[in-house]
Amino acid sequence: MRLLVCGGAGFIGSNFVRQRVDEHGDEVVVLDKLTYAGRRENLAGVAHTFVHGAIEDPDQVAGAIEGVQAVVNFAAETHVDRSIAAPDAFVRTHAQGTYVLLEAARAAGVRYLQVSTDEVYGSIAEGSFTETSPLAPSSPYSATKAGADLLVSSYFHTFDLPTLICRGSNNYGPYQYPEKLIPLMVLNAIHGDRLPVYGDGMQVRNWLFVEDFARAIGHVLAHGRPGEAYNVGGPDECANLDVVRRIIELTGGAESLIEYVADRPGHDRRYSLGSEKVGALGWAARVGFGEGLERTVAWYRDNAPWWEPIRSGDYRAYYERQYGRALGAGGVSGS
Ligand SMILES: NC(=O)c1ccc[n+]([C@@H]2O[C@H](COP(=O)([O-])OP(=O)(O)OC[C@H]3O[C@@H](n4cnc5c(N)ncnc54)[C@H](O)[C@@H]3O)[C@@H](O)[C@H]2O)c1
């Protein structure tokens, strides 16, 4: 199959492209704007055609979509903290960008899969969300992702475009940009930097290893029913503070590196997805959180050339703004 993968140079997109090319022999065209989170290095050694462009640019999209059988859209701004500081790019990419892609898929008459998130449902104290739960997003990130989902569904109902939506829970694994919780904590722990934990650290997430999510997306693309959304939850739940403690154990860091910082505004307390619907299609997670976290820590430890340019570039300024502390300046002093 020939696929157009938008946002394929990011974390989940690059894992998906690697899997499709290596395990399924697909031909892949990657369209990516290469924001701070998109990197050609993420696709090193993977055969693909690369188009440097934005999904909100109709000309770029028209060129990239030629001859493909399906479009998979990962392209997004993905960091909740950045959506609070500067929501405009989130509106542009998720609303305008998704619209342009849908129009192009409609003109080409091809299947369209939108990669979405559990955050569109908001927080849940107990139990798990199903695909019929109401959308109740709480950040500019999740609100614009929810808007994109609704637009995708409208193209199925109004124009008969064969659309699919995959809503994943929190992903982790190789190639994740270090602003996100797990790689942030792994790299800080390796360097002896402080580990900034928001609020009381008891925000619970439903952790999903990235290769499992990538497999689910491929599975839904092949077997999903057009017009439907599929939740893809991870096999294990874990509070952020426990995630940090496990990382400390795996990296040999010290508990005293933990530093509690002011909570994120509107921080959702718990996310949880039921995966029965995608399970009925024949998908199941293969990697538990314990194994996945060990593999992730090992990957970051073994791939310094991947993260060194990030930790020494613009990311330093972002980090200082966000946490009020310079990277590399926060080793433990024995207290
Ligand atoms: N990371 C998670 O835990 C998670 C969980 C569930 C769903 N998702 C969803 O999965 C998708 C991918 O997430 P990720 O964590 O890999 O993100 P990421 O930030 O690592 O990668 C996003 C990619 O999209 C590209 N991009 C951004 N704006 C673009 C635009 N306008 N045009 C073209 N390319 C653009 C970036 O350059 C980057 O390569 C997103 O849609 C996200 O909402 C993420």
The ligand as an SDF file (V2000), in Angstrom:
LIG
                    3D

 44 48  0  0  0  0  0  0  0  0999 V2000
    2.1580   11.6900   22.4430 N   0  0  0  0  0  0  0  0  0  0  0  0
    1.0600   11.1530   22.9600 C   0  0  0  0  0  0  0  0  0  0  0  0
    1.0580   10.6840   24.1080 O   0  0  0  0  0  0  0  0  0  0  0  0
   -0.2090   11.0630   22.1270 C   0  0  0  0  0  0  0  0  0  0  0  0
   -1.2440   10.2490   22.5850 C   0  0  0  0  0  0  0  0  0  0  0  0
   -2.3920   10.1180   21.7910 C   0  0  0  0  0  0  0  0  0  0  0  0
   -2.4970   10.7940   20.6020 C   0  0  0  0  0  0  0  0  0  0  0  0
   -1.4810   11.5910   20.1870 N   0  0  0  0  0  0  0  0  0  0  0  0
   -1.6330   12.2570   18.8810 C   0  0  0  0  0  0  0  0  0  0  0  0
   -0.7160   11.6280   18.0080 O   0  0  0  0  0  0  0  0  0  0  0  0
   -0.2430   12.5650   17.0340 C   0  0  0  0  0  0  0  0  0  0  0  0
    1.2710   12.5900   17.0380 C   0  0  0  0  0  0  0  0  0  0  0  0
    1.7310   12.9260   18.3530 O   0  0  0  0  0  0  0  0  0  0  0  0
    3.2930   12.9380   18.7040 P   0  0  0  0  0  0  0  0  0  0  0  0
    3.4090   12.7810   20.1670 O   0  0  0  0  0  0  0  0  0  0  0  0
    4.0060   12.0240   17.7870 O   0  0  0  0  0  0  0  0  0  0  0  0
    3.6410   14.4450   18.3210 O   0  0  0  0  0  0  0  0  0  0  0  0
    5.0130   15.1750   17.9760 P   0  0  0  0  0  0  0  0  0  0  0  0
    4.8720   16.5420   18.5520 O   0  0  0  0  0  0  0  0  0  0  0  0
    6.1900   14.3440   18.3770 O   0  0  0  0  0  0  0  0  0  0  0  0
    5.0300   15.2280   16.3800 O   0  0  0  0  0  0  0  0  0  0  0  0
    4.1500   16.0470   15.6440 C   0  0  0  0  0  0  0  0  0  0  0  0
    4.6690   16.0900   14.2270 C   0  0  0  0  0  0  0  0  0  0  0  0
    3.7680   16.8610   13.4260 O   0  0  0  0  0  0  0  0  0  0  0  0
    4.5360   17.7920   12.6590 C   0  0  0  0  0  0  0  0  0  0  0  0
    3.6730   18.9710   12.4230 N   0  0  0  0  0  0  0  0  0  0  0  0
    3.2000   19.8540   13.3420 C   0  0  0  0  0  0  0  0  0  0  0  0
    2.4220   20.7840   12.7350 N   0  0  0  0  0  0  0  0  0  0  0  0
    2.4030   20.4680   11.4180 C   0  0  0  0  0  0  0  0  0  0  0  0
    1.7590   21.0320   10.3030 C   0  0  0  0  0  0  0  0  0  0  0  0
    0.9900   22.1170   10.4200 N   0  0  0  0  0  0  0  0  0  0  0  0
    1.9470   20.4490    9.0850 N   0  0  0  0  0  0  0  0  0  0  0  0
    2.7340   19.3620    8.9400 C   0  0  0  0  0  0  0  0  0  0  0  0
    3.3750   18.7800    9.9830 N   0  0  0  0  0  0  0  0  0  0  0  0
    3.2050   19.3180   11.2090 C   0  0  0  0  0  0  0  0  0  0  0  0
    5.7510   18.1150   13.4990 C   0  0  0  0  0  0  0  0  0  0  0  0
    6.8100   18.6480   12.7440 O   0  0  0  0  0  0  0  0  0  0  0  0
    6.0560   16.7370   14.0850 C   0  0  0  0  0  0  0  0  0  0  0  0
    6.8530   15.9770   13.2000 O   0  0  0  0  0  0  0  0  0  0  0  0
   -0.8820   13.9050   17.4120 C   0  0  0  0  0  0  0  0  0  0  0  0
   -1.9960   14.1110   16.5890 O   0  0  0  0  0  0  0  0  0  0  0  0
   -1.3080   13.7330   18.8550 C   0  0  0  0  0  0  0  0  0  0  0  0
   -2.4220   14.5340   19.1550 O   0  0  0  0  0  0  0  0  0  0  0  0
   -0.3300   11.7410   20.9170 C   0  0  0  0  0  0  0  0  0  0  0  0
  1  2  1  0
  2  3  2  0
  2  4  1  0
  4  5  1  0
  4 44  2  0
  5  6  2  0
  6  7  1  0
  7  8  2  0
  8  9  1  0
  8 44  1  0
  9 10  1  0
  9 42  1  0
 10 11  1  0
 11 12  1  0
 11 40  1  0
 12 13  1  0
 13 14  1  0
 14 15  2  0
 14 16  1  0
 14 17  1  0
 17 18  1  0
 18 19  2  0
 18 20  1  0
 18 21  1  0
 21 22  1  0
 22 23  1  0
 23 24  1  0
 23 38  1  0
 24 25  1  0
 25 26  1  0
 25 36  1  0
 26 27  1  0
 26 35  1  0
 27 28  2  0
 28 29  1  0
 29 30  1  0
 29 35  2  0
 30 31  1  0
 30 32  2  0
 32 33  1  0
 33 34  2  0
 34 35  1  0
 36 37  1  0
 36 38  1  0
 38 39  1  0
 40 41  1  0
 40 42  1  0
 42 43  1  0
M  CHG  2   8   1  16  -1
M  END
$$$$
